Amino acid sequence: MGKITVNVADGAAYKNYDEVLQHIHAAQTAAGIVKDTYLEALREREADYPTGIQLDGYSVAIPHCDSQHAISPAVYIIRLPEAIEVKEADGDGKLWVNLVINLVVTDPGDQLQLLKALFNHLQTVDFYEKLLSLKTEEAKAMFINTIIK
């Protein structure tokens, strides 16, 4: 999969999911990871194909969009102190999430590989809870060692 930048952010409370998407765009643009078109592409993707995923007793959001809006591959993990509402991927429901995992890929093939690995591990409550509770650098290291390898 090549080199993927992984970052973890904590602590910010957002009023809604669009504020989270705006934060992702600002942070990833500042880091030189995405193009100016990224925020609009994320919004369009979420409108057409929401990325809220219901798991066993908890939910996550995995915002991503086409690789044409990316400059370099990255994963941005956002841990929210207050849950926000997102649309469910499989249906018209709403989910409340404390964990948002933004995927940025430059190769469409990597996106599928990354999503598969992520889903496999997110179905384990222990992995989910550690992503939320470990110190920033520990969570980052665990993610890299488990998902990216």
N, C-alpha and C positions, 0 to 999 in steps of 0.2 A: 504494500500500500504506500510505501514511501514515507517521507517525513511529514508528520501532521503535528501542527502546533496545538497544544491543549492548554486551556486556561480555565480557572475556576473563580467565580465571583460570588460574594456573599453580601447579605445584609440589607440590600436596598428593597424597599417596599414599593410596589407599583400599584396604581389604581386599576389598571386593566392590562390585558394581554398586548394591546397595541403599544403601550408604553415599554413593555419588555422587548418587543420587536424593534422599537426605536433605539433602545439601549444597545441591543445586539448590533444594530447597524452602526451606531456611533463608535462602539468599542472596536468592532472588526474593521471599520474604515480607518480609524486612527492607527490600528496595528498594521495597516497595509494588506489586509487579508481579503477584503471584498471591494467591489466596484461601487460607484455612486448609485447604480441601478438596483442594488441589493435590497433595500428596504421595500421598494415597490414590488419587487419580485416575491419577497417573503409574504407581503400582504395579499398579493394575488393568489399565491399558492395556498395560503391559509383559507382564503375565501372559497376556493374551488375544492381543495382537498385538505381539510383540517388535520392537524397532527397531534391532537390530544389522544393519548393511548390509555385505556383502562386496563389495569393489571389486577392482580389478586389483592384487593383491599387498598390500593393506592393508584395514582395516575401520574403520568409524565407528559410533557409536551416536547416534541422533537422538531422544531422548526427548521426547514431547509428549503432550498429551491434549486433551479437548474445551475449546472456548473459554469455556464457562460457569465454568471455574475460574480464568480470567484477569481481571486488572484492567486491565492495559495491555500492549500488544504488546512483545515483547522476544526477543532471541537471547542465549543465554549459552553461550560457547565455553569448554570445560574441557580443558586440555592436561595429560595425566597422565604423570608421569615413569616410572611402572610400569604396564604394560598390565593391564587387568582383563577378566574374562570376561563376555560378554553373550550372550544368546540371539539366534540368527539370525532375521531377519524372514521369510525364504523357506525354511522347513524347520525341522528339529529340531536343527540344529547349534549349536555354540558358536563364538564368535569372540572374539579378543583385540583390544581397542581401546586406543589412546592418545589418541583424540580423541572428545569427547562434545559434541554441539551440541544444546542444549536450545532448542526453539521454543515460544514463548508467543504465542498469537494471540487476539484478541478477535473477529475476523471469520473464520468458517470458510472463506470464499473465499480469504482471504489465506494460509491454511495450505497449500492446494494449490499456489498460486502460489510460495510460499516453498520448499516441498519440491521443486518442479520445478526452480527456479533452483539450489537447493543441489545436487541430484543431477547436473545438467548440469556444474557446476563441480567437484564432488567426484570425478568420473570422470577428471579431469586430475590426474595425480600431482603436478605442479608446484603446483597450488592447494593440495592436501592438505599437501604438505611445507612450503609457505610458512605455512599456518595454524599448523603445529606449531613452526616455527622462527623466524619473525619476532618482533621485540620486540612486547610487548603492544599498544601503541598502533598500531604498523604493521599488525599482524594485524587489529586492529579496523577500521582504515581500509580495508584491502584487502577485508575482508568486506563492509563497507557499500558501497564503490564497485563491487564485483562483483555481489553478491547483491541488495542492497536498492535501490541506485541512487536 
